[in-house]
Amino acid sequence: MVTVDVLVIGAGMVGSACAYHCAEAGLRVAVVDRGPVAGGTTSAGEGNILVSDKEPGAELEMALLSVQLWAALGERIGADRLELEPKGGVVVAQTAEAAAGLAGLVAAQRADGVEVSDVSAAELAELEPNLTREVSAGAHYPQDMQVQPMLAAAELLRQARVRGATVRTGCEVLGLRRSPDGAVIGATTSAGDISARYTINAAGTWGGEVAAMAGVNVPVLPRKGFILVTEPLPPAVVRHKVYSADYVANVASGDAGLETSVVVEGTRAGTVLVGASRERVGFDRTVSVAVLQRLAAQAIGLFPFLSDVTLLRSYLGFRPYCPDHLPVIGEDPRAPGLVHACGHEGAGIGLSAATGHLIAQVLTGEKPDLDLAPFRPDRFTVEVA
């Protein structure tokens, strides 16, 4: 039997960050995933590291910590190894009503420590020369970043291995091992048993299934989303991450039905990514041409030049959604030894650095930099039979 201090279930971005920070803290770490590294939600992400789309509260506090930690990772590991770009974000209001709502959000965020500047329509044209002139106002967020998520996850796992961690892909968790008093003491996997003082549930969209193995309820649900990818374009045709002001409202919405709010950004490879849609339809992977058409139309509404650009492909993924829009982070008092790091929805890439850092602090007995009470696993009332 393999014995470690920490078993991480999931080799996506959040699991990789947990493995890295725990190994960095001197803990013996093993990572298992039934698929490849970054094979789930991480592979379908845009790489967002955002403060701009967070309303004041616990998630914004975590986002502010995370951008600092991502910057530090870029310096320590190398920004090129992560494709970490501090490009900043631009939020655009196309109506007077949207402008008023954005102004209120900006004021509240600024009061909570976010670096943000109000920008006029003329200033938007300077920030993004190819942006439509049909805009009322906007906001510029210099703290927003972008990372290549699959590359970053793989690099953090490589760094964890350098620090003694083991990583096994194609290894399915068949059940959680329990002590007579109900504590989680590791897992039974398709490659054998693993004994661990702590087992981290970083299974993303399947986090609820892992929690259920310990008889506890963590209501993580899949929220489907599409991304469009254009042909490679000249550098700087889109300079920042640019999205419409209604994006924040859609992120915060709990509606199960389809919602779309355009997000446009360039990549180092020259392609432009266009998102984002949201709908709760289980794990249905059906491609909806109507949704793709709606996203394309909204993107052209922001950047008219895109009407003459060829789309190379589209892809879809499932964000791990929790009903209160907050991730589940920390040890579960209902199943001691089980530590959750899941339910981040579309913010998992950005919040992963803070999640891994905070969990490593908790597991080594250090006081965490943030109060984890808002993210506590037992805030949901219904238990698993």
Backbone torsions as a table, in degrees:
resi	resn	phi	psi	omega
1	MET	NA	136.6	175.7
2	VAL	-80.1	134.8	178.6
3	THR	-124.0	127.4	-179.6
4	VAL	-138.3	171.7	172.4
5	ASP	-78.2	-40.4	-172.9
6	VAL	-135.7	125.6	171.1
7	LEU	-106.0	122.6	178.4
8	VAL	-103.5	121.0	176.7
9	ILE	-96.8	107.0	-180.0
10	GLY	121.3	123.9	-179.4
11	ALA	-111.6	32.5	171.5
12	GLY	-84.7	-164.0	-174.8
13	MET	-63.4	-44.2	-178.5
14	VAL	-67.8	-46.1	178.6
15	GLY	-61.5	-39.0	179.1
16	SER	-64.5	-41.5	179.0
17	ALA	-65.7	-40.7	177.3
18	CYS	-62.2	-44.7	-179.5
19	ALA	-62.0	-44.4	-178.9
20	TYR	-61.7	-51.6	-175.6
21	HIS	-67.4	-36.4	178.2
22	CYS	-68.3	-41.8	177.3
23	ALA	-65.5	-39.1	177.8
24	GLU	-61.7	-31.8	179.7
25	ALA	-81.4	-0.2	176.4
26	GLY	95.6	7.3	179.2
27	LEU	-84.6	147.9	174.1
28	ARG	-80.4	123.8	-168.9
29	VAL	-125.3	138.5	168.5
30	ALA	-125.9	139.1	178.8
31	VAL	-120.2	132.9	175.1
32	VAL	-128.9	147.9	175.9
33	ASP	-151.6	136.8	-179.4
34	ARG	-71.6	-17.9	177.0
35	GLY	-114.1	-158.0	177.5
36	PRO	-83.4	173.5	174.0
37	VAL	-60.5	130.9	177.0
38	ALA	58.7	33.5	-175.2
39	GLY	-87.0	-6.6	-178.4
40	GLY	-103.6	-124.5	-177.3
41	THR	-58.3	-35.6	-178.4
42	THR	-57.2	-38.4	-177.5
43	SER	-70.3	-15.8	-178.3
44	ALA	-108.9	15.4	-178.7
45	GLY	-95.3	165.1	177.2
46	GLU	-92.9	-12.0	-179.1
47	GLY	88.3	28.9	-177.0
48	ASN	-70.0	130.5	168.5
49	ILE	-125.9	93.9	-166.4
50	LEU	-123.7	141.8	161.5
51	VAL	-107.3	-21.2	-171.5
52	SER	-63.7	-30.1	-175.4
53	ASP	-97.6	11.5	-178.2
54	LYS	-103.6	128.0	173.7
55	GLU	-78.6	155.2	-179.1
56	PRO	-53.5	139.3	-178.6
57	GLY	144.4	-164.2	-173.0
58	ALA	-63.5	-39.0	-178.3
59	GLU	-67.7	-38.3	177.5
60	LEU	-64.4	-40.9	177.3
61	GLU	-59.0	-41.7	179.0
62	MET	-67.7	-37.9	179.2
63	ALA	-64.2	-39.9	178.6
64	LEU	-64.4	-40.2	175.2
65	LEU	-64.8	-40.3	-174.8
66	SER	-67.3	-38.4	179.4
67	VAL	-64.5	-34.8	175.8
68	GLN	-64.7	-43.3	-178.8
69	LEU	-68.7	-37.7	176.4
70	TRP	-63.3	-41.9	177.5
71	ALA	-60.2	-42.1	179.0
72	ALA	-65.2	-39.4	176.6
73	LEU	-62.6	-39.9	177.9
74	GLY	-60.9	-39.7	179.1
75	GLU	-71.6	-39.2	-175.3
76	ARG	-76.3	-45.1	-174.7
77	ILE	-93.5	-34.7	-175.1
78	GLY	116.3	118.6	-178.1
79	ALA	-59.2	-35.2	-179.3
80	ASP	-65.6	-33.6	179.3
81	ARG	-66.8	-24.4	-179.7
82	LEU	-104.4	-8.4	-167.8
83	GLU	50.5	48.6	179.9
84	LEU	-88.0	121.6	-177.7
85	GLU	-124.5	117.6	176.8
86	PRO	-83.4	62.3	-170.2
87	LYS	-77.3	-21.2	-176.5
88	GLY	81.4	162.1	-179.4
89	GLY	-122.4	151.0	176.8
90	VAL	-128.5	123.6	177.4
91	VAL	-106.3	134.3	-171.9
92	VAL	-118.8	130.7	173.5
93	ALA	-106.0	125.7	-177.0
94	GLN	-103.2	-3.0	176.3
95	THR	-135.1	161.6	178.3
96	ALA	-62.5	-37.8	179.2
97	GLU	-64.0	-44.6	178.4
98	ALA	-64.2	-37.2	179.6
99	ALA	-64.3	-39.5	179.2
100	ALA	-66.6	-42.7	178.0
101	GLY	-63.7	-41.0	179.0
102	LEU	-64.8	-40.8	179.8
103	ALA	-60.5	-40.1	178.2
104	GLY	-65.9	-41.8	179.0
105	LEU	-64.1	-45.3	-178.8
106	VAL	-59.2	-44.0	-179.7
107	ALA	-61.2	-42.6	-179.3
108	ALA	-69.0	-40.9	178.5
109	GLN	-64.4	-42.9	-179.4
110	ARG	-60.3	-39.1	178.7
111	ALA	-64.5	-23.7	179.9
112	ASP	-97.4	9.9	172.9
113	GLY	102.7	5.6	178.7
114	VAL	-78.2	137.2	173.1
115	GLU	-83.4	113.6	-177.3
116	VAL	-152.6	140.9	178.9
117	SER	-120.9	133.2	170.7
118	ASP	-70.3	136.4	179.7
119	VAL	-129.9	141.9	178.5
120	SER	-81.9	173.4	177.2
121	ALA	-60.2	-39.3	179.4
122	ALA	-65.8	-40.3	179.3
123	GLU	-69.3	-31.4	174.7
124	LEU	-61.3	-38.4	179.1
125	ALA	-64.6	-30.6	176.7
126	GLU	-75.0	-39.3	178.6
127	LEU	-68.9	-39.8	-177.0
128	GLU	-135.4	88.2	-175.6
129	PRO	-59.5	-26.1	-178.0
130	ASN	-92.4	3.5	179.8
131	LEU	-71.3	147.2	175.4
132	THR	-56.2	148.5	176.2
133	ARG	-86.6	-1.0	179.2
134	GLU	-86.4	63.0	-178.7
135	VAL	-131.2	152.3	179.4
136	SER	-97.6	-43.1	-176.8
137	ALA	-169.4	179.6	179.5
138	GLY	-165.0	-173.5	178.7
139	ALA	-145.7	144.0	-179.6
140	HIS	-115.0	127.4	-177.4
141	TYR	-118.0	95.9	-177.1
142	PRO	-68.2	-16.9	-179.0
143	GLN	-78.5	-17.1	-179.4
144	ASP	-64.0	142.1	-179.6
145	MET	-134.8	173.4	173.4
146	GLN	-138.9	145.7	177.6
147	VAL	-135.1	155.4	173.4
148	GLN	-85.5	105.6	-166.0
149	PRO	-63.3	-41.6	-178.8
150	MET	-67.6	-41.8	177.9
151	LEU	-63.2	-43.5	-178.6
152	ALA	-65.3	-42.9	178.4
153	ALA	-61.1	-45.3	179.6
154	ALA	-63.1	-39.1	-179.1
155	GLU	-68.8	-41.5	177.9
156	LEU	-63.7	-36.9	176.4
157	LEU	-68.3	-36.9	176.3
158	ARG	-62.1	-43.4	178.2
159	GLN	-64.5	-36.1	176.9
160	ALA	-65.1	-40.8	179.0
161	ARG	-63.7	-39.3	175.9
162	VAL	-56.7	-31.2	-179.0
163	ARG	-93.6	14.4	171.9
164	GLY	103.9	-3.9	-178.9
165	ALA	-72.3	154.6	172.1
166	THR	-113.8	145.6	-178.8
167	VAL	-129.8	123.9	178.9
168	ARG	-125.2	114.9	175.5
169	THR	-96.7	166.8	-175.2
170	GLY	65.2	25.8	-176.7
171	CYS	-120.8	109.6	-174.9
172	GLU	-91.8	136.2	174.1
173	VAL	-80.4	120.2	-177.8
174	LEU	-94.5	-21.3	179.7
175	GLY	-179.9	162.6	176.1
176	LEU	-96.8	138.8	178.3
177	ARG	-83.0	137.5	-175.9
178	ARG	-125.3	144.3	172.3
179	SER	-83.7	168.6	179.7
180	PRO	-57.2	-28.0	-180.0
181	ASP	-89.7	7.4	175.1
182	GLY	93.7	-3.4	179.1
183	ALA	-69.2	147.4	176.9
184	VAL	-84.4	125.1	-175.8
185	ILE	-124.1	27.1	178.2
186	GLY	131.1	-156.6	-175.5
187	ALA	-148.1	152.9	168.2
188	THR	-96.9	124.2	-176.8
189	THR	-121.4	171.7	177.9
190	SER	-67.4	-12.0	177.6
191	ALA	-107.6	8.9	179.5
192	GLY	118.5	178.1	-178.2
193	ASP	-82.4	146.1	175.0
194	ILE	-127.3	125.5	176.7
195	SER	-97.4	133.4	-177.4
196	ALA	-147.4	142.6	174.4
197	ARG	-67.6	-38.3	177.6
198	TYR	-130.0	138.7	175.6
199	THR	-118.4	118.8	-177.0
200	ILE	-95.9	122.6	177.2
201	ASN	-88.5	92.0	177.5
202	ALA	-115.2	43.3	-173.4
203	ALA	-87.7	10.6	173.9
204	GLY	61.3	-127.6	-177.3
205	THR	-62.6	-20.9	179.6
206	TRP	-99.0	15.4	-180.0
207	GLY	-60.4	-34.1	177.8
208	GLY	-64.2	-34.9	179.5
209	GLU	-68.8	-39.8	178.2
210	VAL	-66.1	-42.8	178.0
211	ALA	-59.2	-40.0	-178.8
212	ALA	-62.8	-27.5	177.0
213	MET	-62.5	-23.0	177.2
214	ALA	-100.5	6.6	178.1
215	GLY	76.4	21.1	-179.9
216	VAL	-120.4	155.0	-176.1
217	ASN	-100.2	121.7	169.2
218	VAL	-131.2	100.9	-169.0
219	PRO	-79.0	71.2	176.1
220	VAL	-88.7	127.3	-178.5
221	LEU	-123.9	150.1	177.9
222	PRO	-77.8	134.1	175.4
223	ARG	-121.6	110.7	-170.8
224	LYS	-75.6	143.9	176.7
225	GLY	-149.7	149.2	179.4
226	PHE	-111.0	149.7	172.9
227	ILE	-129.7	137.9	173.4
228	LEU	-102.7	146.8	179.6
229	VAL	-127.5	124.7	-179.4
230	THR	-87.9	172.1	168.9
231	GLU	-63.3	158.1	176.4
232	PRO	-61.5	136.5	-177.0
233	LEU	-123.6	166.1	178.6
234	PRO	-59.4	155.1	-179.2
235	PRO	-59.1	146.3	169.9
236	ALA	66.5	21.9	173.3
237	VAL	-69.1	-29.6	169.0
238	VAL	-128.4	116.1	-168.7
239	ARG	-91.9	-27.0	-176.9
240	HIS	-125.2	178.1	163.7
241	LYS	-80.7	119.8	-173.4
242	VAL	-119.2	128.3	176.7
243	TYR	-146.5	161.4	-178.3
244	SER	-79.4	153.0	-174.4
245	ALA	-62.7	-24.0	-179.1
246	ASP	-77.2	-5.0	177.7
247	TYR	-60.3	-41.6	-178.4
248	VAL	-61.6	-41.9	179.8
249	ALA	-64.4	-38.5	-179.9
250	ASN	-69.6	-36.3	176.9
251	VAL	-61.3	-40.7	-176.6
252	ALA	-80.6	-11.6	-177.2
253	SER	-72.2	145.6	175.3
254	GLY	-104.2	6.6	-178.6
255	ASP	-61.0	141.7	177.9
256	ALA	-81.1	-24.1	-176.5
257	GLY	-72.1	172.2	-177.3
258	LEU	-67.0	133.0	172.4
259	GLU	-135.0	138.8	175.7
260	THR	-132.8	139.7	173.9
261	SER	-149.9	126.0	-163.9
262	VAL	-73.9	138.6	171.5
263	VAL	-131.7	128.4	-177.2
264	VAL	-129.6	133.1	176.3
265	GLU	-156.1	150.2	175.5
266	GLY	-87.4	163.2	176.3
267	THR	-122.9	167.2	179.4
268	ARG	-62.3	-28.6	179.9
269	ALA	-76.7	-9.3	179.1
270	GLY	100.1	-16.2	176.6
271	THR	-72.1	157.7	174.8
272	VAL	-113.1	131.1	178.1
273	LEU	-97.8	137.8	179.7
274	VAL	-127.6	123.6	173.3
275	GLY	-137.5	-169.2	0.7
276	ALA	-139.5	141.5	175.8
277	SER	-112.2	157.8	179.5
278	ARG	-144.1	131.3	171.9
279	GLU	-162.4	146.2	178.5
280	ARG	-100.1	103.7	-178.8
281	VAL	-132.9	31.8	-175.5
282	GLY	65.6	-144.8	179.3
283	PHE	-100.7	32.9	177.8
284	ASP	-68.6	117.5	-177.6
285	ARG	-97.8	16.1	178.9
286	THR	-61.9	133.8	177.2
287	VAL	-85.2	125.0	-179.7
288	SER	-101.8	109.6	178.7
289	VAL	-63.0	-34.8	-179.4
290	ALA	-62.8	-39.9	178.1
291	VAL	-66.5	-43.0	178.8
292	LEU	-61.7	-40.2	178.8
293	GLN	-65.3	-38.6	179.9
294	ARG	-66.0	-43.5	178.2
295	LEU	-62.3	-43.1	179.7
296	ALA	-62.0	-43.0	179.9
297	ALA	-63.7	-41.1	179.3
298	GLN	-66.7	-37.2	178.3
299	ALA	-65.3	-41.0	177.7
300	ILE	-65.3	-32.8	176.8
301	GLY	-62.0	-31.2	176.7
302	LEU	-86.9	-42.4	-178.0
303	PHE	-126.1	91.2	-174.9
304	PRO	-56.9	-28.2	-178.4
305	PHE	-62.6	-20.6	-178.7
306	LEU	-67.0	-15.4	178.8
307	SER	-63.7	-21.0	180.0
308	ASP	-104.8	12.1	-176.5
309	VAL	-104.2	141.6	-179.7
310	THR	-85.9	136.7	172.8
311	LEU	-85.8	129.9	177.3
312	LEU	-81.2	-42.4	-174.5
313	ARG	-167.7	174.7	169.9
314	SER	-135.4	158.9	173.5
315	TYR	-146.2	165.1	-178.3
316	LEU	-135.6	159.1	176.8
317	GLY	-152.7	179.3	-177.7
318	PHE	-125.9	116.5	178.5
319	ARG	-82.5	139.4	179.5
320	PRO	-80.6	100.4	-170.8
321	TYR	-95.7	133.2	169.8
322	CYS	-111.4	146.9	-173.5
323	PRO	-58.4	-29.8	-179.8
324	ASP	-97.8	8.5	175.0
325	HIS	65.2	18.8	174.9
326	LEU	-115.6	143.3	176.4
327	PRO	-69.0	168.3	177.9
328	VAL	-108.5	115.0	-172.3
329	ILE	-137.7	127.3	174.2
330	GLY	123.4	173.2	-179.3
331	GLU	-72.7	140.6	-177.4
332	ASP	-89.8	114.0	-179.0
333	PRO	-64.7	-18.2	179.6
334	ARG	-79.6	-19.3	-179.8
335	ALA	-145.2	76.1	-177.1
336	PRO	-51.1	140.2	-177.1
337	GLY	96.9	-19.6	176.4
338	LEU	-94.1	123.1	-177.1
339	VAL	-118.8	124.8	-177.2
340	HIS	-95.1	143.4	173.7
341	ALA	-148.9	70.5	-173.6
342	CYS	-151.6	177.3	175.7
343	GLY	79.2	27.2	-176.7
344	HIS	-81.2	-4.6	-175.3
345	GLU	53.0	-127.3	-176.8
346	GLY	-85.8	5.4	-176.5
347	ALA	-105.8	10.0	-174.1
348	GLY	-61.9	-39.8	179.9
349	ILE	-62.7	-50.9	-177.2
350	GLY	-64.6	-41.1	-175.6
351	LEU	-87.1	-3.2	-175.4
352	SER	-62.9	-40.3	-178.1
353	ALA	-61.3	-45.2	178.5
354	ALA	-67.7	-39.0	-179.8
355	THR	-60.1	-50.2	179.9
356	GLY	-62.4	-41.8	179.8
357	HIS	-62.3	-47.2	-177.8
358	LEU	-66.8	-40.6	179.6
359	ILE	-65.7	-41.2	177.4
360	ALA	-61.0	-38.2	177.1
361	GLN	-62.7	-45.0	-179.2
362	VAL	-63.0	-44.8	-174.9
363	LEU	-72.0	-18.7	177.5
364	THR	-101.1	7.6	176.3
365	GLY	80.8	12.1	178.7
366	GLU	-89.3	145.0	176.7
367	LYS	-66.6	125.4	-178.1
368	PRO	-67.6	150.7	-178.7
369	ASP	-66.3	-22.2	177.8
370	LEU	-126.7	153.3	173.3
371	ASP	-72.5	120.2	-177.6
372	LEU	-89.0	2.6	-177.9
373	ALA	-55.4	-40.9	-179.7
374	PRO	-63.9	-18.8	-176.2
375	PHE	-104.8	9.3	-171.3
376	ARG	-59.3	140.0	-176.4
377	PRO	-66.2	-27.4	-174.6
378	ASP	-91.8	19.2	178.0
379	ARG	-77.4	-9.8	177.1
380	PHE	-95.6	139.2	-167.1
381	THR	-90.5	-31.5	-173.3
382	VAL	-81.7	128.7	-179.9
383	GLU	-98.2	160.9	178.7
384	VAL	-87.7	132.4	-179.0
385	ALA	-68.8	NA	NA
